[in-house]
Amino acid sequence: MSDPLWTLEAFVEAAGGSSKGDAGAEISGISIDSRTLEPGDAFVAIKGDRLDGHDYVEAALEAGASVALVAEDRLSDLPEDGRYVVVADPLEALCKIGIAARERTDARIVAVTGSVGKTGTKEALRLTLEPSGKVHASVASFNNHWGVPLTLARMPADTDFGVFEIGMNHAGEITPLVKMVRPHVAVITTVQPVHLEFFDSLEKIAQAKAEIFDGLESDGVAVLNKDNRQYDLLKFLAVTAGVSRIDTFGEDPSADSHLENVVSHPAGSSVEAIILGQEITYKIGAPGKHHVKNSLAVLTAVVELGADLAKAGLALDAMRAPKGRGEVSRLPIQRGELFLIDESYNANPASMRAALAVLGEAPVKRPGRRIAVIGDMRELGSDADRLHAELLTPITDAGIDAVYCAGPHMHVLWKELPHEIRAHYSEDAKDLEEALLSDVRPGDVVMIKGSLGTRMGPLVEALKKEYPPADDTAAA
C-alpha cells in the first residue's frame, strides 16, 4: 500500500493552520472542485473571480473529502460538524503547502513557459520522462496563480521528475510561481506576439517570460530557442539573472540541439537530430513542424534532468495532440471520409500560423480540399487588425482551398482573401455552422481554430455530431 500524499499533521503544519472536527489522519489527494473530488481528498475552498469554494464545502464533505481547507472568517457559514483545516486565506495556505511539497522531494524539476507550445511541451516531457522514473506533471493548463501551487501540493514526496507549466498575461506573474517551483531546467519554447493588449512590445513579452530564470536553482540550466528573434535578449536576461548554463535548440545548425533531417507523415514526423552532441532518430506521433521543433527542447531537458535519452526518443512515437490543441479525428461522410483538426482551444498569431502550416502539410485526395475555419484572435490590442490581415501569407503558403472566417477582426483578413478561396464570413462563429456542415465533402481536411472567446469549439462538436468520428484518436 502506497504512502498517503499528506498526513493530516504534515498538511496542517504546511498550511500554517489548525484542525477542527474529526478529520481523517491521511490525505490521498487535493481538489478545488467538489464535482471531481475523490474520497480521501482534501478540498481547498478557493475564492475565485466568479465562484467561492466555501459555497461547495458541504458538497465536498458529503463526497468524502478527508478535510476542507477553509478561511477562518467563513467558519460560521459552514456545517458545524465538518472536518476542517482553518487558515486566514486558503489560496495563500495552498501556496505554503506547495512550497513544503517542493522542499520535501529530491525530484528533478523542469518548468516550461513560452508564447506557444507550453502545454504540448509539458505533455511531451511527461511522456518522455516516464520510462526513467516516477513523473508528476500539471494537468490540463494548470499554469497560473492557483494551478501551479495546486500542482506542487499534489506532488508525492517520492517523485523522480516534476514537470510544471507556467503561464502569464502580465509582467510579474511568473516570478512568484517559479520561485515556488525552483526548477533545475527552465524551457522557453518561443516568444511571439501574444497578449499584446497587456504589453507594449515583443521585447516586453520576452522580459516577462524571462522571469522564469528568477527561480532557477543555482546550478540550473536554461533551454532557449535559438531560431527565435528574441533569443539574444533572452540569453542576456538569463546571464543577468545569474544562469550559469544555457542550452540552445532549433533548426540553426549551431544550436546545441538541432535538426539534421525531418520527414513529415500524415500522422506525425520522422526526425534525425543532434541532442547536446548525441545523435538520435525518433518518430513523433502528432503532426506539425512546431512539435518537431519543441521535441528538441524536450529531449534537451531530458538529458539535463539525467533521464534516458534513447527511451525518451522512443516514447515520442506515442505522442498525440490533445482535444482542442491539434487532435485529429476521422469523420465518415457519404461515399468517403473527411479529417478534422481540432485547434479550437485558443489562438494567437504564432499558434494560428502553426495550425495553418499543419493544415498545409496534410495530404489531400482531390477533389478533397484543405479548409480553414478561423475565428478572431483576442488580446492583441491596437495591432489586432494588422495581425489578422497578415494571416494571408501563411494561408497562401499552405495552399488552403477554402477559408471560413468568424469575428470582426477576421473581416479585415476576409477582405484581403482571393475571391476563389472565400467560403463564408460571419461575425459570430455559430452562424458558420449551417454553411460548413452543408459544404464539407469526402476527402476534405478541415482545421478549426480561434480564441476561446470566439467560441469555435461548438463548430467542432457540430461536425462530430453530424458525422460521428470513426476513431477519435485517428491521425489524418
N, C-alpha and C positions, 0 to 999 in steps of 0.2 A: 504494500500500500504506500502510495507516494505521500510525501510530507505536505501539509497544508500550505497554501500560498502565504498566509499570515496566521500566527496565533493571535488571539484577541489581545493578549498582553502587549505583544510587539506592535500590533496595529494601533492600539490606544497610545502607546508611547510615541510612535512615529507621528501620529496626528496631533500630539500635544493636547489631548482631550481627556475626558473622564467617561467611564462607562456607567450606564443606568439601566436597570432591568436585568432580566435573565438572558443575557447574550450567550451565544454559543462560544465554546472555547477555541474553535478553529474557523478560519475563513478560507473558502476554496476559490473565490474569485471576487472581482469588484465590478459593479454595474452602476450606470447612471440612468438606466431605462427599466422601469418596472415591468414593461411588456416582455422584455427578453431576459430578465433576471432568472438565474438558475438557483435552485435551493442551495443554501450554503454561502451564497454571495453576500458581500457587504454592499449595501445600497448607499450611494453618495447623493445627498439631496442638493444638487447644484441649482442655483438660481440663474437662469439664462435671460435672454432678451424677451422671450415670449412666454416661457414656462418656468415654474418654480418647482423643483424636485420635492419640496416639502408637501406639495399637494398630492404626491403619489407615494408617500411613505407608508401609509396604511396598506395600499395595494401591494407594495414591495414586501412588507412583513407577512401579509397573507400568502404571498407567493413563495415564502420560505426563506426570505433573507435572514442571514445569521445575525445581522445587526444593521442599523441605519445610522449613517454619519450625518448629524443634523446640527443646525445652528441653535445656540442656547436661547436666543430670543424668539425662537419658534416652538419651543417645547410645549408651551401651553396650548398650541393648536393641534398637537399630535396625540394619538391614543395613549392613555396613562399607563397601560400595561405593555408598552412597546419595549423593544430592545435597542438601546441607543449608545452611540459614542457621541458625546456632546462637545462641540467646539465653538469658537467665535464665528468662524467662516469656513463652511465645508470645502469650498474651492481652494482656499489657502491651505487647509489641512490636507487636501488631496495632493497638493504640490509637496508638502512636507513628507508625505508617505512615499511619493515618487522619488524624492531625494534620498530617503532612507533605503529604498529598494536598490537604487544605484550604488549606494555605499556598501551594501552587504554582499554584492556579487563580484566575482572575478571575471565576468563576461567581457569579451572583446566587443566594443561598440562602434557601430557606423551610423552616421547621420547624413541624410540626403536633403538638399534643397535645390532650388532652380526654378526658372520661369515655366519650364515644360518638362514633363517626364519624371516628376518626383515619385508618383505612386507606382508607375511601371517599373522604375528602377528599384524602388523599395521591395516590390514583389519579386523581381529578378534576384535581388540579394537574398531574400528569404529562401528562394528555390535553390540557389547555388551554394548556400552555406549549410543547408540541411544534411548533405552527405557527410559533413565534417563534424557535426555536433548538434546539441540542442539549441534551437533558434527561437527567439522571441521577437516578434515584429508587430508594429502597429497594424490594426485592422482598418479597412477602408481608407479614408483620408484623415485619420485622427492626427492632425498636424498643427493644431492651434493651442490656445492658452489652457484649454481643458483636455484636449486629445493627447497632448504629449505627457502631461503628468499622469493621466489615466493609464496610458500605455506603460509608463515606468512603474506605476504602482502595481500593475498586473504582472510584472516580470518576476518569474520564480528565481530564488536565490541560486539555484544550480544551473542557470542559463549559461551556455557556452558563447553564444553570439546574439547580440541585441541589434535590431535594425529599426531606426527611427526616421520618420519623415517629418520635416519641419517646414511649415509654410509661413507666409506673411502677406499682408496687404499694405502695411505701413512700416516706416522705419522704426526701429527699436523693438519690434515684435520678436525677432529671432533670438536676441541676446539672452533674455531670461530663460528661454526654453532650452537653448543649447548649454547653458550653464548648469541646468539640471541633468541633462543627458550626458555631458562630459565624454564626447566620443573620442575614440582612438583614431578614427578615419572620418574625414568630412568631405563629402562629394557635392560639388555644384555642377549640375547637369549642363545648364546653359543660362545665359541672361538674355532675355528678349523683351520686346515692348508689351509688357503685361502690367495691369493696374496703373496705367499712365494717368488715370484720374487722380491718383494719390501721389504721383511723382513727377518732378519737372523734366526728368531726362533718363535715358538708359543708364547713365553713369550713377545716378541716384539709386536706381534699382540694384545695380551691381554693388554699391556700398551697403545697401540693406541686406543683400544676400551674403555679403562677406562677414556679416555679424556671426555667421556660423563658426568663424575662426575664434571667437571670443571664449568659447567653452571647450576648445580642443585641448586634450591632455598635453602635458609638456613635451612628450615625445611623439605627438600625433602627426598625422600626415594629411595634407590637403590634396584632393584629386580634382584637377581642373581641366576644362575643355579647351585645348589649345587652338581649335578652329574658331572659337567664339571671339567676336570682336572686342569683347570686354576682358579677354584673357590677361593682357598686360596690366590692366587696372586691378584685377582680382589677385594677380601674383604680387603686385606691390602691396595691396592691402593685407595679404597673407603674411608677407615678410614683416610688415609694420606691426602686425598683431603678434609677432614672435614665433610664427610657424617655422620650424626648422627644416621640414622636408616637404617638397611639393612634387607630386607625380602628375604628368600630363597625359591626356588621351585625345585621340582624334584621327582624322584622315591624314593629317600632316605627318609625313614620314619621320620627322624629327621628334614627334611626341614619344614619350616613354612607352606608351601602349598605343599601337597604331594598326590600321588595317593593311593587309597585304593583298587580299583578294576577297570579293564578295559576289556570290551568285544568288539572285532573288528567285524564289519559287512562289507559287500561289499560296502555299501555307506558311511561308517564312523565308529564311535565308540560310545559305551555307557560307561560313566565314573562315578565312585564314588570317591570323593576326599574330602580332608580337605583343606579349604582355610582360612588361618590365624585363625584357630580354629573353623571355621564353616563347618559343614557337608553339602555337596551338591551333587546331582545326576543330570547329564545332558548328552545330546547327541551332538556329533559333526558331521556335515553334510559333512565332507570331510575325505577320508581315510588316514591312516598313523599314526604311533606312534609319529612322530615329531609334528603333530598337537595336539595330546593329551598332550605331554609334554609342548608345548608352551601355551596351553589353561590354564595351571596352572599359568603361568606368567601373562597372560591376566586377569584372574579373580582376581589375587592378586592386579594388578594395578587398576582394577575396584573398589575394596574395598578401596584402599588408596586414590582414587580420590573422594570418597564419593558417588559413584553411587550404584544402587540397584543390589546386587549380584544375587538374585533369578531371576530377569528379564534378567540379563546378561547370566546366565546359559541357560535359555530357548532360547535366541537369537542364541546361538551357533549351534542349530539344522539347522539354515538357512545358515550356512557357506558353501561355495563352493570354490573349488580350482579354481583359475583363469587360463585363457589361458596361456599355456607355463609353468605353475607352478603347474601341477598336475591335470589339467582339464581332466575329463573322458568323452569320447564320445562312444556311441554305434553305430557300423557301420554294417548295414545289408550286408550280403555276401551270396553267393549261398548256400541254404539249412541251413541257420543259421545266426549267427552274431558274430562279434568279438568286443572286447573292446580295446580302445586306450587311454593310459595315456600319456598326453602331458606334458612333463617336459623339453621342448626344449628351454626355455628362457635362461638358463645359467647352469653352472655346476662347482662344486668344489668337493674335496673328501668327505666332510661331506654330502653335498646335494645329491651326487651320491649314497652314501651308503643308505641314507634315501629313495631315489626313488627306489633303488633295493629292500629295505625292504618292501615298499608298494606293489611292484610287487609280492614279495613272499607271502604277505598276501592275494592277490587277489584269490578268489575261481575260479577254472578251471574245466570245464567239459571235461573229456577226450573223444576223442583224442586231445582236445584243449591243447595248450601249453602256458607257460609263456615265452615271447620273449623280450629280452633286446636289444635295438638298441642304442648303446652308442658311443659318439664321444669324441675326445680329450678334456681334461680339461686344460685351459690356465692359465698363470701367476703362475706356480708352481716352476719356477726356476730350479735349478740343481736337485731337488728331483722329477721332473716330472715323469721320467720313473719308479722309485720305487713306487710312489703313484698310478700310473696306474696299475702296477703289483699287488699291494696289494688289488685291487678290486676282485681278485679271491675268497677270503674268503667270502665277502658278496654275491657274485654271487652263490657260492656253498651253503651257508646258506639259501638263498632264494629259492632254488630248481628250478632254472631257467633252462628251457629246450633248449633254443637256444639263441645264442649271435651273434649279428652283431656288428662289430667294424669299426670305421672310424677315420683315423688320424695316424700320425707316432708314437705318444706316445702310442696309443691304440694297436699298433702292438706288443709292449712289453707284454701287457696282453694277446693278441691273442695267442702268442707262449706258454703261461702258461695254457691256457684253455684246458680241456679234449677234445679230438677229437669229442666225441659224441655230444657236445653242440656247436661246432663251426658251425656257419651258413654261414657267409660271411665276408670277410675283404676287405676294400678299403681305399686307402689313402685319398680320397675325399668322403664326405658324399653323394654327388649327385650320385655317382656310385653304391650306395647300393639300389637305388630306384627300378630298374627293378627286382632284385632278391627278394626284400622284397614284392613287390606287387604280384609277382607270387607265393610266398611261403605261405602267410597267408591263414588260413583256419578257418571254423566255430569253435567257442569255444576258439580261441586264445585270450590272453591278451597281448597287445604289449605296451611296455614302451619305449619312445624315449627321450634321454637326451644327452646334450653336451654343451660345452661353446658356446657363441654367435658366435665367430669367426669360429667355426667348421661347422656352418650352418646346424643344424639338423632340424630346423623348416620346410624347404621345404619338408622333408620326411613326416612330419605330414600332410601337405597340400596335398601331393600326395596321401596318403592313403584316406583322406577325399574326394578327387576328384574322386578316383576310386570307393570308397564305401561311398556315401553321408550319413552323420550321420542321424539316425532316430530322434535323440534328442540330441543336443549338450550339454545339461545340465544333461543328464542321468549319473548316477553314476554306475560304474561296481560293 
